[in-house]
Amino acid sequence: MRRAWLLALLAGGATVFAFAPFGLFPLAFLGLGVLVWLLAGAARAREGFALGFAWGFGAFAAGVSWLYVALERYGGVPAPVAALAIALFCAYLALYPALAGAAFVALRGERVAGAPVRAAALFGALWLGSEWLRGVLFTGFPWLAIGYAQTPPSPLAGLLPVLGVYGLGGLSAFIAALCALALRAGGVRVLLAWRPALALCAPFAAGFALLGHAWTQPVGAPLKVALVQTDFAQSLKWDPARFEEVLRVNLELARDAFGQAQPPALVVLPETTVPTLLDRLPAGYLEAFAGLAAASGADLVMGAFRRDAEERIYNAAISLGSAPVQLYAKQHLVPFGEYSPPLFGWFYALAQIPMSDQTRGAPDQAPMRFGAQQVALNICYEDLFGAELIRALPAATLMLNLSNLAWYGDSLAQPQHLQIARVRALETGRPMLRATNTGMTAVVQPDGSVAAVLPAFARGVLHAEVRGHQGMTPYARWGDRLALLAAAIPIVLALLAAAAARPRRTEAR
């Protein structure tokens, strides 16, 4: 069992290479396939739990270890405490694949050898359910959901507008399980039997067929945009001695963005681009941005902290320029970074995180309107939650993300986050614009392709032209309901079969 546990740990860690920046998407099937192969040999549910936990711990320790940088380097948490906190967090995340593994061993019955398609369907359904739970419980942390690995060039990417990231993750788990169980049952001969072969080929054929399908249509004239990447290290951004420099660079970059022969219609600066509250900015500072935009007949959006009349603080965005002033407040806050969960006040005695007592914005905020385009904003971490972003549809024609990933240094966080944006563009059928502090500032098209991107950790302005889109993808209409309903069927059938088998086992005794 110890050897199997170690193999599961390594398989989970290797699965991280399926995601950006590596993009070796077949490793998602291989990594999960190794787990299913091991689960097929487990005799008890607790063995399945241990194997799933080992796989999950390997995956998350390799894939989100950049969280350590935020705690130790920028949060001021002592290194041993930061390492322990990240290990405990990875252990918590590993509970979800552990539960899927335990449930699979408990419910599989005789399917592993006799009916690999049904057994694989059960595993795919349980995996989908575990990832969905990870994305909703305790505010959710769906980072590294398996479906994110299937952005183009994966042929399964065509199914993202239909199934969403959780549905595609369950389908990926089904494919991995089918290969592993069929090969374990009788090798290639079983895998090439007509039922397993058809079940294996059908998802790839459907995904490939839908890759070129346009679920939404362009609307309005092309919009010239300029996305600003300020590139301030987190340690410098909040240094009082650098405050005036940060304000000056923001204004200079905005001036450069508008100073083109054909000025953009919209300039965007990243999340919390000014390291203070809006009402504490020097007199005339915001007016300078508004003047630049208005002089070009354009608009500007910038991230900032805002305080209301009741002294509540919001991670917000404000628009200035030709259109009336519009505001957006972040709705889905990051626990421990933007607010303290109950009973965790002790954490803030160790950490030094500025603006860490924030208030959630309202869940029904309207898109910002710029001319004919309606732009739905989301701030940093919010774009992990596709079911929340589709609330802005069908009104929104463009999606805009403001981020500051300087907290995580030069790590996997930047390319992984861009890959998440690609999935959101596919799910919604809308372009996703990204303006970030340190990367990756980009324009993502509705088909998930990256039309333009700035190098990470480089100060600059990305000029591009985008078209808004209207219409609804199946995922935008149904959210995760379709995938969850499909997952419920094999789970319910397995529960009924287990209940029917229980009396027979009692009689046999």
C-alpha angles and dihedrals in degrees: 000000000000091000091049090049091053092048090052090050092052093045090053092049092048091052089071087075088068089070131068135321089030097039097194091149096174087067088072089066093042095049093049091041091059090052093051092047089055093044090053088062095047115108100196137038091241089059089052089050092052093048093047090047092051091049092048095046090052092049097048097039089055097037107042102025087117086084086078089068091058093051102040105030101034105014096054094232113150111258097245092048092047091050091049092048092052091046090052091047091051089048089053092050090048090061090077098060086039091059091047090051093048093047092048093053091045096049105032095090112173094332097102095073102022105039114019093172092058092043091050090049089054093051092046091051093048091047091050090050093049093051092046090051090049088054096052110028117094089003090309138256108212096165112140094019102168094242090068089070091064100073116129130328085043108096088221090068089087088070096057093087088055107036104022124219096300094048091049090047090055091048090050089051090050091053092048092047094047092054093046096046096043092049091046092049097052113332127248091336091067093042091054094049109117099256097049092039092051092045090050097047099042098072093049092047092049093046093048092048092052097045092092097037114117108215091178134038133223116260131192130000121315113276121223110220135181117202114198124214108193098184103207117160110236092241090057099041093067097037107117089214090061097044096103091045092054091050092047094050092049091053094044092051091049090049090051091048093054093040096081125120085246105031119215120253091224131030119189129196121193135261115302090353089166110056098219141051117292091240091056097056118114115273112274096015097113090039089059091058091045090051093052091051096043092049088060094042087245142111138241130207121198135176118238144146114264130196123204131209091273092055093252114148124221133190093231149165126222130196122215132181135046097358120064114273110281128190136203126186123200110256104189108054127196112247114235090011103057102013139009118246115224115286093016100096088115089068091067091054086067102034129067104208117157120226092009098149103072136156126231119248121234115281095228103055114153122237117262112257121224111173108301094346128088111203120202110207129210126175123225110291093026094081090070089075109072094173089060096046094055089065086083091060141135089015097057117081096181135030121218126192123192113195144172111195094163085110089075101047121211098340145119090281095088100053092037090054092050089052089053089054090053090056092049090052091052093046094050101033088229133117112256116215117198126197111181139172100231103004171024100015106174152146113237120194125221090258090060095254120136106236096185137355138178120228112261118256094021126114113233151106124263112213117198144149120233138180122221116232134215132194133065132270117214089254091052089054100043105021112196094332095096093051093045092049091051090049092051093062100067091038093053091045090051092049091050091048091049091049091049092049094051097074090049091054090049091051091048090059 
